[in-house]
């Protein structure tokens, strides 16, 4: 087979039954890194485009990529498996590389499940992806008989595959997983490729469900989380060490989005935006001083114990109208089991403080953690209703790959394997001992209905509706969480 130079890379975000449709900024950062490396990059947002196999085939034939990179979350593993098979049917010369949270969680097991892939990358890929392609240089397809045993010619003077951080690959029949590299200088990554995911082209279906102004852009100002919550898989992708972008670069990106794309609301999706108090204060003061007419919210959540009245007032002055809190449980025992490092008294105190300042509150809760009982779940429902919060989200526990909670379940023989197809928040894949999935789903339904079917909460939600399309999204979201099995 004739050698083919790698030039065009198509980055794919798979279709998924999620309730929010937002620019995939992880792929945006990756596209920027590829462009810096001299490659042509495109983004295919499968959720926005409702990407099925027929549409995927049409896009591939139109774009003719040399490489397809696919971001994988565990709940989308089956969909991505179908994509990989389809790509192989269309053109076996296309190099297939997968990455994302699922790859970071399962590691070498990716080659057992995704039979047609050539490589996988765990963790942050801005360095790894372009380096891999440069290392491969002129390539020869693995061919029909050897889909995962990709052969290549290494360019003279380039590092070999052992030096590509986070790379999971095959040397013969031996699977190798290189050590991950976490990007230290986040400013050096530049901005995501916003021209490939224009915020103005996205529907009114934001993370967090509600918004004040439109268009919206999600941004990241930091990566990493030092906390050890047993249910969370975030550290597998971005590590325990928090790294920060400079406030100057963050504001530069916001001003660019405001000027070039008409963005009027920013959703900061950090795991720990308020971790460094002085940095958060500097951000608020800079936004106010520059006179940016924007609204702000934090749909991914902030740590309660990092908030104080001065910071909250500055956030409000900068345009923050809503804060999401990761409370997770109304049972102190379950919070302790989760290693949440949070107590219910602090929750009540901080919720009262946020209300005093005049910022709306949305809260995350998990029902069905492995050590839960029906009684502790009922405690969570009552605690959520007791708090003065405007919205609440009740997720069932998900045994995500390689979290501490999942490792415990596998170790103790509670589960033999993780069924990726069930890892979605509207489902109840892992009920606690003594409870069925149907019973857990009924408790999730009870939580949503009892919280939202109160006149003052319902009236508040009605006021949040911005358009018929937004109302339709909210109604579907409510139906799926309360009734979908």
C-alpha positions in Angstrom: 0.0 0.0 0.0 1.2 3.4 -0.9 2.4 5.7 1.9 0.1 8.6 2.8 1.1 11.9 4.4 -1.0 12.8 7.4 -2.6 16.2 6.8 -6.3 16.3 7.8 -7.7 15.4 11.2 -11.4 15.2 12.0 -12.2 15.4 15.7 -15.6 13.8 16.6 -17.7 14.3 19.6 -20.2 11.4 19.6 -23.9 11.7 19.7 -25.3 11.1 23.2 -28.7 11.3 25.0 -27.6 14.3 27.0 -29.8 17.2 27.9 -27.3 19.9 27.1 -25.7 20.8 23.8 -22.7 23.1 24.2 -19.4 23.7 22.3 -17.0 20.8 23.0 -14.1 22.9 24.1 -11.9 19.9 24.9 -11.8 19.2 21.2 -11.5 22.9 20.6 -8.2 22.9 22.5 -7.1 19.8 20.6 -7.8 21.4 17.3 -5.7 24.5 18.2 -2.8 22.2 19.2 -3.1 20.3 15.9 -3.1 23.6 13.9 0.0 24.7 15.8 1.6 21.4 14.7 0.9 22.2 11.0 -2.2 20.0 10.6 -5.6 20.9 9.3 -8.3 20.2 11.9 -12.1 20.0 11.9 -14.7 19.3 14.6 -17.8 17.3 14.1 -20.2 17.8 17.1 -22.3 14.6 17.1 -24.8 15.9 19.7 -25.4 19.1 17.9 -25.6 17.4 14.5 -27.5 14.3 15.8 -24.8 12.2 14.3 -25.9 8.8 13.1 -23.9 6.3 11.0 -25.3 7.7 7.7 -24.3 11.3 8.6 -20.9 10.1 9.7 -20.3 8.4 6.4 -21.4 11.6 4.5 -19.0 13.8 6.6 -16.1 11.4 6.0 -16.6 11.3 2.3 -17.0 15.1 2.2 -14.0 15.9 4.3 -11.7 12.9 3.4 -9.7 13.0 6.7 -6.4 11.1 7.1 -7.1 10.7 10.9 -10.3 10.6 12.9 -10.0 11.4 16.7 -13.0 10.5 18.8 -13.7 11.7 22.3 -15.2 9.0 24.5 -17.3 9.2 27.6 -18.2 5.8 29.2 -21.9 6.2 28.5 -21.1 6.7 24.8 -18.8 3.7 24.4 -21.2 1.6 22.4 -21.9 4.5 20.1 -18.2 5.0 19.5 -17.8 1.3 18.9 -20.3 1.6 16.1 -18.5 4.7 14.7 -15.2 2.8 14.6 -16.7 -0.1 12.8 -18.3 2.3 10.3 -15.1 4.2 9.7 -13.3 0.9 9.0 -16.0 0.0 6.5 -15.7 3.3 4.7 -11.9 3.6 4.5 -9.4 1.3 6.2 -6.6 3.8 5.5 -8.1 6.2 8.0 -6.1 6.2 11.3 -8.5 6.0 14.2 -7.4 7.5 17.6 -9.7 7.7 20.6 -9.3 9.6 23.9 -11.3 11.3 26.6 -12.6 10.4 30.1 -13.4 6.7 29.3 -9.9 6.0 27.9 -8.4 7.6 31.0 -10.5 5.3 33.2 -10.1 2.0 31.5 -6.5 2.3 30.2 -5.3 -0.8 28.2 -8.7 -2.3 28.2 -9.6 0.0 25.3 -8.2 -2.5 22.8 -10.5 -5.3 24.1 -13.7 -3.2 23.5 -12.8 -1.0 20.5 -11.5 -3.6 18.1 -10.8 -1.3 15.2 -8.8 1.5 16.8 -5.1 2.1 16.1 -4.2 4.2 19.2 -5.7 5.7 22.3 -4.6 8.7 24.4 -5.3 8.9 28.2 -5.5 12.2 29.9 -4.8 15.6 28.4 -3.9 15.2 24.7 -2.7 18.7 23.5 0.9 17.6 23.5 0.4 13.9 22.8 -1.9 14.1 19.7 0.3 16.3 17.5 3.4 14.5 18.7 2.0 11.1 17.8 1.2 12.3 14.3 4.6 13.8 13.8 6.2 10.7 15.2 4.3 8.5 12.7 5.3 10.7 9.8 4.6 8.9 6.5 2.3 6.0 7.4 1.1 2.7 6.1 -2.3 1.5 7.0 -2.5 -1.5 9.3 -4.9 -3.0 6.7 -7.8 -5.4 6.9 -5.8 -8.2 8.7 -4.2 -6.0 11.3 -6.4 -3.1 12.3 -4.8 -2.5 15.7 -1.2 -3.5 14.8 -0.6 -0.2 13.0 2.8 -0.1 11.2 4.6 3.1 10.5 7.8 4.7 9.5 9.4 6.9 12.2 10.7 10.2 10.8 14.5 10.6 11.3 15.2 12.7 14.4 11.7 12.3 15.9 11.0 10.7 19.2 9.5 7.2 19.1 6.1 6.1 20.4 7.5 5.5 23.9 7.9 9.2 24.3 4.3 10.2 23.5 2.6 11.0 26.8 -0.6 9.1 27.7 -0.4 7.0 24.5 -1.9 3.5 24.7 -0.7 1.4 21.8 0.3 -2.1 20.6 3.8 -3.3 20.0 3.0 -6.7 18.4 0.5 -8.3 20.8 1.8 -6.4 23.8 -0.2 -3.4 24.9 1.7 -0.4 26.3 0.4 2.5 28.3 2.7 5.5 28.5 2.8 7.8 31.5 0.4 10.7 31.2 1.5 14.3 31.0 -0.5 17.1 32.6 0.0 20.5 30.8 1.7 22.9 33.2 1.5 26.1 31.2 -2.2 26.4 30.3 -1.7 29.8 28.8 0.6 28.2 26.2 -2.3 26.1 24.9 -3.9 29.2 23.4 -7.7 29.5 23.0 -10.0 26.7 21.8 -10.7 26.8 18.0 -13.9 28.8 18.4 -14.2 29.2 14.7 -15.0 25.5 14.5 -17.7 25.6 17.2 -19.3 29.0 16.9 -21.5 29.6 20.0 -24.1 31.4 18.0 -24.9 28.1 16.1 -25.8 26.2 19.3 -29.4 25.6 20.6 -30.7 27.0 23.8 -29.8 23.8 25.8 -27.0 24.9 28.1 -25.3 23.0 30.9 -27.3 23.8 34.0 -30.5 24.1 32.0 -31.2 27.8 32.5 -29.5 31.1 31.3 -30.0 34.8 31.4 -28.4 36.0 28.2 -27.6 34.5 24.8 -25.3 33.4 23.1 -23.4 31.4 25.7 -19.8 30.2 25.7 -18.3 27.7 28.2 -14.8 28.4 29.3 -12.1 26.7 31.4 -9.8 28.7 33.6 -8.1 25.9 35.4 -7.6 22.1 35.4 -7.3 19.5 38.1 -8.8 18.7 41.5 -7.0 17.9 44.8 -10.1 16.3 46.4 -10.6 12.6 46.7 -14.4 12.1 46.3 -14.9 8.4 45.8 -17.5 8.7 43.0 -15.5 11.1 40.8 -13.3 10.2 37.8 -12.1 13.7 37.0 -8.6 13.2 38.4 -8.0 10.4 35.9 -8.1 12.9 33.1 -6.7 16.1 34.6 -4.9 15.0 37.8 -5.0 16.0 41.4 -2.8 19.1 40.9 -4.7 22.3 40.1 -3.2 24.4 37.3 -4.4 27.8 36.4 -4.6 30.0 33.4 -3.6 33.6 34.0 -6.5 36.0 34.6 -5.2 38.2 31.7 -5.6 35.3 29.2 -9.0 34.4 30.6 -10.3 37.9 30.2 -8.7 38.2 26.7 -10.7 35.1 25.7 -13.9 36.5 27.1 -13.4 39.8 25.3 -12.7 38.0 22.1 -15.9 35.9 22.5 -17.9 39.1 23.3 -16.5 41.0 20.3 -16.2 38.3 17.6 -19.1 35.9 18.5 -21.6 38.2 20.3 -21.4 36.1 23.5 -23.2 37.6 26.4 -23.1 34.9 29.0 -20.1 32.9 30.2 -20.3 29.5 31.8 -17.2 28.8 33.8 -16.9 25.0 33.9 -13.9 24.6 36.2 -14.0 22.0 38.9 -12.4 24.5 41.4 -12.7 28.1 40.2 -12.7 29.6 43.7 -9.9 27.4 45.0 -7.5 30.3 45.0 -9.5 33.2 46.6 -7.2 36.0 45.5 -7.3 34.8 41.9 -11.1 34.7 41.9 -11.2 38.2 43.4 -8.8 39.5 40.7 -11.1 38.0 38.0 -14.2 39.6 39.5 -12.5 43.0 39.7 -11.1 42.8 36.2 -14.5 41.9 34.7 -16.1 44.9 36.6 -13.3 47.3 35.6 -13.5 46.4 31.9 -17.2 47.0 31.9 -18.1 43.7 30.2 -21.9 43.5 29.9 -22.0 39.8 30.5 -23.7 37.4 32.9 -21.8 34.6 34.6 -22.6 31.2 36.2 -20.8 28.1 37.3 -22.8 25.0 36.1 -20.1 22.5 37.0 -20.2 23.5 40.7 -17.9 25.3 43.2 -16.7 24.1 46.6 -18.9 25.5 49.4 -16.0 25.8 51.8 -14.2 28.3 49.5 -17.0 30.9 49.6 -17.2 34.0 51.8 -19.4 37.1 51.7 -16.8 39.4 50.2 -16.1 36.9 47.3 -19.7 36.3 46.7 -20.5 40.0 46.5 -17.7 40.5 44.0 -18.9 37.6 41.9 -22.4 39.2 41.8 -20.9 42.5 40.8 -19.0 40.8 38.0 -22.3 39.4 36.6 -22.7 36.1 38.5 -26.5 35.4 38.9 -26.3 31.7 39.8 -23.9 29.2 41.5 -24.1 25.4 41.4 -23.1 23.5 44.6 -22.0 19.9 44.8 -23.8 19.0 48.0 -24.4 15.3 47.0 -26.2 14.0 50.1 -28.3 15.1 53.0 -26.8 12.3 55.1 -23.6 13.1 57.0 -22.8 9.3 57.0 -23.0 9.2 53.2 -21.0 12.4 52.8 -18.3 10.8 54.9 -18.4 7.5 52.9 -18.0 9.6 49.7 -15.0 11.3 51.3 -16.6 14.6 50.4 -14.9 16.6 53.1 -18.1 18.5 53.8 -20.5 18.7 56.7 -24.2 19.5 56.6 -23.9 22.5 59.0 -21.4 24.1 56.6 -23.9 23.5 53.8 -26.7 25.3 55.6 -24.5 28.2 56.6 -23.1 28.8 53.1 -26.5 28.4 51.4 -27.8 31.1 53.8 -24.9 33.3 53.0 -25.3 33.0 49.2 -29.0 33.8 49.6 -28.1 36.8 51.7 -25.9 38.1 48.8 -28.7 37.5 46.3 -27.3 34.8 44.0 -29.5 31.9 42.9 -28.4 28.4 43.9 -28.5 25.1 42.0 -27.4 22.0 43.8 -26.2 18.5 42.8 -27.3 15.5 44.7 -26.5 11.8 44.3 -29.0 9.1 45.3 -28.1 5.4 45.5 -24.5 5.5 46.6 -23.4 1.9 47.4 -23.6 2.4 51.2 -27.0 4.1 51.1 -30.3 2.9 52.4 -33.8 4.0 51.6 -33.7 6.1 54.8 -30.5 8.0 53.8 -32.0 8.8 50.3 -35.1 10.1 52.0 -32.8 12.3 54.2 -31.3 13.7 51.0 -34.7 14.5 49.6 -35.8 16.3 52.8 -32.6 18.2 53.1 -32.8 19.4 49.5 -36.4 20.6 50.2 -35.3 22.2 53.5 -32.5 24.3 51.8 -33.4 27.6 50.2 -32.2 26.6 46.7 -33.8 27.4 43.4 -33.0 24.2 41.5 -31.8 20.7 42.3 -30.4 17.9 40.3 -30.8 14.3 41.6 -28.4 11.9 39.8 -28.3 8.2 40.5 -24.9 6.8 41.5 -22.9 5.7 38.5 -20.0 3.2 38.8 -17.6 5.0 36.5 -14.5 3.1 35.5 -11.6 3.3 38.0 -13.2 5.5 40.6 -12.5 4.4 44.2 -16.2 3.5 44.6 -16.2 1.3 41.5 -12.9 -0.4 42.5 -14.5 -1.2 45.9 -17.6 -2.7 44.2 -15.4 -4.9 41.9 -13.1 -5.9 44.7 -16.0 -7.0 47.0 -17.7 -8.9 44.2 -20.8 -6.7 44.2 -20.4 -6.3 40.5 -18.3 -8.4 38.1 -18.0 -5.8 35.4 -19.2 -2.3 34.5 -21.9 -2.1 31.8 -21.0 1.1 30.0 -24.4 1.3 28.3 -26.1 2.0 31.7 -23.8 4.9 32.8 -26.2 7.7 32.3 -27.9 9.9 35.0 -31.4 9.1 34.0 -30.8 5.4 34.6 -30.3 3.5 37.8 -27.6 1.0 36.9 -26.1 0.3 40.4 -28.7 0.3 43.2 -27.4 -0.1 46.7 -27.7 -3.4 48.5 -31.3 -4.5 49.3 -32.8 -2.2 46.6 -33.7 -2.9 42.9 -33.0 -0.5 40.0 -36.8 0.1 39.8 -36.9 1.1 43.4 -34.0 3.5 43.1 -35.5 5.0 40.0 -38.7 5.5 41.9 -36.8 7.3 44.7 -35.1 9.5 42.0 -38.5 10.3 40.6 -39.8 11.1 44.1 -36.9 13.5 44.7 -37.5 15.5 41.5 -41.3 15.6 41.9 -41.3 16.6 45.6 -38.6 19.2 45.0 -40.1 20.8 41.9 -43.9 20.3 42.5 -43.9 23.1 45.1 -45.6 26.3 44.0 -42.7 28.7 44.7 -40.2 26.4 42.9 -42.5 25.9 39.9 -43.2 29.6 39.6 -39.4 30.3 39.7 -38.8 27.8 36.9 -41.5 29.3 34.7 -39.8 32.7 35.1 -36.5 31.1 33.8 -38.0 30.1 30.4 -36.5 32.2 27.6 -38.2 30.8 24.5 -40.4 27.9 23.2 -37.3 26.0 22.3 -35.9 26.4 25.8 -39.2 25.3 27.3 -39.2 22.2 25.1 -35.7 21.3 26.4 -36.7 21.8 30.0 -39.8 19.6 29.6 -37.8 16.8 28.0 -35.2 17.0 30.7 -37.9 16.8 33.4 -39.6 13.9 31.8 -36.4 11.9 31.3 -35.2 12.3 34.9 -38.6 11.6 36.4 -40.0 8.9 34.2 -37.6 7.5 31.6 -36.2 4.0 32.3 
